Amino acid sequence: MLLDRRVEALIVVANWLFVEIDVLGDLEKSNIPTAMIGRELQAGSVSSVIVDNELGAHSAIEHLFELGHRDIAFLRGPKHITDTAPRWKGIRNFAKAHSLQIQSDLVLDLPESSNPLSSFEAGCTLTEELLQKKRQFTALMAFDDMTAFGAIRALANRGINVPGQCSVIGFDDIAHASVLTPALTTVRQPMGEMGKMAVSIVAEGINALQEHRKLSAVHRKLLPQLVVRRSTASPN
């Protein structure tokens, strides 16, 4: 529809609902400047703006480690989400460098789903599953903030205080993270900056076409920011 309307450029926000990327082939054929936020395509002429997921996860586990946590539970993202692998890589690299043992029975994966809101229920269910195993953990690292909210709900249902008995950390810093009780420690994605950069990239692409210059893909990776709030503390 957008191609029929002769758009001059396109910005695609690729959340986890956006898994079919074959449609972008038409954009490449049409030579339309395109920037994707949140997903990087190695091939083709589609530019991208992403956050450094590996560094973000590294900073999150580093925060828990520096607080004194060693028994940490992990709720990983769905396998089809491209953010999952680099975040897990950041965790594993930190663990290896600091001789931190990742206990396999404290690692669970979010189920595949096309509904991003499902991560709340999944976070609650998986945390309940960890608690039923009666495995001890003093901190929980969630794939994203919605998963962390679900984890906090499950812990509260069991009468487990956050952060007194278990610290919880998320990823994204969505709007509700700062108003939750307790306010959520998380890794902030610089969404405003990512949006501005995507606009700048496609604007330059439009200029390149008007000046008959070659249109080439640009890939930008922005730094995340650890935001420490009230959901993390030293283990009791």
C-alpha positions in Angstrom: 0.0 0.0 0.0 2.8 2.4 0.9 4.7 1.6 -2.3 1.5 2.3 -4.3 1.3 5.7 -2.6 4.9 6.4 -3.7 6.4 7.1 -0.3 9.9 8.7 -0.5 11.2 6.7 2.5 10.1 4.2 5.1 11.0 3.6 8.8 10.1 0.2 10.2 9.8 -0.4 13.9 10.6 -4.1 14.2 9.1 -5.4 17.5 8.7 -9.1 18.0 5.5 -9.1 16.0 7.5 -8.2 13.0 9.0 -11.6 12.0 8.2 -11.7 8.3 10.9 -9.6 6.6 10.5 -10.9 3.0 8.2 -7.9 2.3 11.3 -5.7 2.5 12.6 -7.2 -0.7 10.1 -5.1 -2.6 11.5 -2.0 -0.9 15.0 -2.9 -2.0 13.8 -3.4 -5.6 12.0 0.0 -5.5 15.2 1.8 -4.3 13.3 3.4 -1.4 15.5 4.6 1.6 14.5 2.3 4.5 15.6 2.2 8.1 14.6 -0.5 10.5 14.6 0.2 14.3 15.2 -2.8 16.4 16.4 -5.3 13.8 19.5 -5.6 11.8 19.6 -7.2 8.3 23.1 -8.1 7.2 22.2 -8.3 3.6 20.6 -5.8 1.3 20.1 -2.1 1.3 17.9 -1.8 4.4 19.6 0.4 7.1 19.2 -0.4 10.8 19.3 1.3 14.2 19.6 -1.1 17.1 20.7 -1.0 20.7 23.8 -3.0 21.8 21.9 -5.9 23.4 25.0 -7.8 24.4 26.4 -4.8 26.3 23.0 -4.1 27.9 22.7 -7.7 29.3 26.4 -7.5 30.3 25.7 -4.4 32.4 22.6 -6.0 34.0 24.3 -9.1 35.2 27.4 -7.0 36.3 25.1 -5.0 38.5 23.7 -8.1 40.2 27.2 -9.5 40.6 28.5 -6.4 42.2 25.6 -6.4 44.6 26.8 -9.8 45.7 24.4 -12.2 43.9 25.7 -15.5 42.8 22.6 -17.7 42.6 20.8 -15.9 39.7 17.8 -17.2 37.8 17.4 -16.2 34.1 14.2 -15.9 32.0 15.5 -15.8 28.4 13.6 -14.5 25.4 11.9 -16.6 22.8 14.3 -18.1 20.3 12.8 -16.4 17.3 13.5 -12.9 18.7 16.8 -11.6 17.4 17.5 -9.8 20.7 17.6 -13.1 22.6 20.9 -14.4 21.4 23.1 -11.3 21.9 21.6 -10.7 25.4 22.4 -14.3 26.4 25.9 -13.9 24.9 26.5 -10.9 27.1 25.5 -12.8 30.2 27.6 -15.8 29.3 30.7 -13.7 28.5 30.4 -11.9 31.8 29.9 -15.2 33.7 32.9 -16.8 32.1 35.2 -13.8 32.8 34.2 -13.7 36.5 33.9 -17.4 37.2 30.2 -17.1 37.8 28.4 -20.4 37.5 25.2 -20.3 35.4 23.0 -23.1 36.8 21.1 -24.8 34.0 18.0 -25.5 36.2 17.7 -21.8 36.9 17.5 -20.9 33.2 14.1 -21.0 31.5 12.9 -19.7 28.1 9.9 -17.7 27.3 7.6 -19.6 24.9 7.2 -18.6 21.3 4.3 -16.1 20.9 3.1 -13.4 18.5 1.7 -11.4 21.4 4.3 -9.2 23.2 2.0 -8.8 26.2 2.2 -12.6 26.7 5.6 -12.1 28.3 3.9 -10.9 31.5 2.0 -14.1 31.9 5.0 -16.1 30.8 7.2 -14.3 33.4 4.7 -15.1 36.1 4.3 -18.8 35.1 8.1 -19.5 34.6 8.9 -17.8 38.0 6.3 -20.0 39.6 7.9 -23.0 38.0 11.3 -22.0 39.4 9.7 -21.6 42.9 8.1 -25.0 42.7 11.5 -26.6 42.0 12.5 -25.2 45.5 15.8 -24.0 44.0 17.4 -21.2 45.8 18.1 -17.9 43.9 18.6 -14.4 45.3 18.1 -12.6 42.0 16.2 -13.0 38.7 17.2 -11.5 35.4 14.3 -11.1 33.0 14.4 -10.9 29.2 12.4 -7.6 29.2 10.4 -5.4 31.6 7.1 -7.2 31.0 8.7 -10.5 31.9 10.1 -8.9 35.0 6.7 -7.5 36.0 5.3 -11.1 35.7 8.2 -12.4 37.8 7.5 -9.8 40.5 3.8 -10.8 40.5 4.7 -14.5 41.0 7.2 -13.7 43.8 4.6 -11.5 45.5 2.0 -14.2 45.3 4.4 -16.4 47.3 5.0 -13.7 49.8 8.6 -13.1 48.6 9.7 -9.6 49.0 11.4 -7.7 46.2 14.3 -6.8 46.7 14.5 -8.0 50.3 14.4 -11.7 49.4 14.9 -11.6 45.7 16.2 -8.9 43.3 14.6 -8.5 39.9 16.1 -6.7 36.8 14.5 -6.1 33.4 15.4 -4.7 30.0 13.9 -1.9 27.9 12.8 0.7 30.5 9.2 0.9 29.3 6.9 3.6 30.8 5.6 1.5 33.7 9.0 0.5 34.9 9.4 3.7 37.0 5.9 3.5 38.6 5.9 -0.1 39.6 6.2 -0.9 43.3 9.1 -1.4 43.7 10.3 0.7 40.8 12.1 -1.6 38.4 15.9 -1.7 37.8 16.3 -2.2 34.1 18.4 -1.5 31.0 17.2 1.5 29.1 17.0 1.5 25.3 17.5 5.1 24.0 14.3 5.0 21.9 14.2 8.7 21.3 17.7 8.8 20.0 17.1 5.6 17.9 14.1 7.3 16.3 16.0 10.5 15.5 18.8 8.5 14.0 16.4 6.5 11.8 14.9 9.8 10.5 18.4 11.1 9.8 19.4 8.0 7.9 16.3 8.0 5.6 16.6 11.8 5.1 20.1 11.3 3.8 18.9 8.5 1.6 16.3 10.8 0.0 19.1 13.4 -0.6 21.3 10.8 -2.1 18.6 9.7 -4.6 17.8 13.3 -5.6 21.5 13.9 -6.2 21.9 10.6 -8.1 24.3 9.2 -5.6 24.4 5.5 -4.7 22.1 4.5 -1.9 23.9 2.3 0.6 22.8 0.7 3.9 23.9 2.3 7.2 24.0 0.3 10.4 24.0 2.0 13.8 24.3 0.4 17.2 23.6 2.6 20.2 24.6 2.2 23.8 22.1 1.1 26.4 22.0 2.6 29.9 21.6 0.8 33.2 18.9 2.4 35.3 19.1 1.4 39.0 15.9 1.7 40.9 14.4 -0.1 43.9 13.9 -3.7 42.7 17.6 -4.7 43.2 19.6 -4.8 46.4 22.4 -6.9 48.0 21.3 -10.4 49.0 20.1 -10.9 52.5 
